[in-house]
Amino acid sequence: MTPLAIAGAIVAVLVVGLLIWLLLRRRDLGSEADRATFATLHTASLAAPALREGLTTEAATSAARHLRALLGSRGVALTDTERVLAAEGPGSELLEMANVASVLETGRSVVAASLRDDGAGSWFVVAPLVVDGRVVGTLVAVTDDRTAVLARATTEVARWVSSQVELAELDASRARVAEAEVRALRAQISPHFIYNALTAIASYVRTDPEHARELLLEFADFTRYSFRRHGDFTTLAEELRSIDRYLTLERARFGDRLQVTVRVAPEVLPVAVPYLCLQPLVENAVRHGLEGRAGPGRITILAEDAGADCTISVEDDGIGADPEQIRRALVGEGDSDSIGVGNVDERLRQVFGDEYGLVVETGPGLGTKVSMRVPKFSPGVHA
């Protein structure tokens, strides 16, 4: 056979193979019922992101058209306990809160009507939205007549909507907990540090007023960052800049006893990290690396590129700690003088997953090294 004939035969085989693959692929889609199931799941997935924002006017308006398609009803509406949040499709504009009052009170589905004198109008199939045992609103399907199938479908879809709203409330609760943890961390850090910083600054007021002024400006910038009110995340560069101010103030207190090495790969400086995730680790290193011991102490801060992640470590050559004490601090058990270690570990795990918690290497008299990994890019995480 000529090369051209061989090439033609190969092409023919490839075409036949492609046709067979397409036929098998089509068969894999299954029956009409299977395809209807896939379409239903797709429609539900379109409504889910809005519902995960909570039961608000904006979220309800965005989800309503997908819920209408999901139910196949003439119209659909969503309410909370006080007002109609969204109405989609013919007849839905006739819904009033009086139509859903009994469902909000009893938590049981009903069929209500908005009829004109001539008997024309709309029927409303009303199902409760229940979150943690509380009726928080209703899902309403609008139809031309009363059908048992639509009533059952509305009840089931309402249960699914309830689960999405419950997840939204859980997300909001976690956000409130995270904010409370940051506030607690600020309260835990600030009294110890502020007292020592101001004492150190005061010691320079008479002997070196210019240095005292510089330290006050560093102190002002540090506290401004530490007590800021916006954002759960910051860049590694900003966090390290704040730590540099902190160490400047601590050097005013410890002098040459505090020796610091910082090595940071430039490419990881823009990485988003949880706000105040390094400051507690550095303060712990200062406390345990210098306080309570004679002679100088060294702190080493490293941030390196590790492929998809950024690795960060804070190490001191201080007195170390009992590993069991650190374990208790990480899980929030008992009393510990390790500032915020459990707080930082919990926030890292909440944001990035359990594989991104703190790793602590320590032992009595052996110093302490605390390491973390942070993904360079993570959905929903930005400074």
Beta strands, then each sheet from edge to edge (+ up, - down):
strand 1: 75-79
strand 2: 84-88
strand 3: 110-115
strand 4: 121-131
strand 5: 134-143
strand 6: 233-235
strand 7: 258-264
strand 8: 272-274
strand 9: 297-306
strand 10: 309-316
strand 11: 359-362
strand 12: 368-375
sheet 1: 2+ 1- 5+ 4- 3+
sheet 2: 6+ 8-
sheet 3: 7+ 9+ 10- 12+ 11-
end
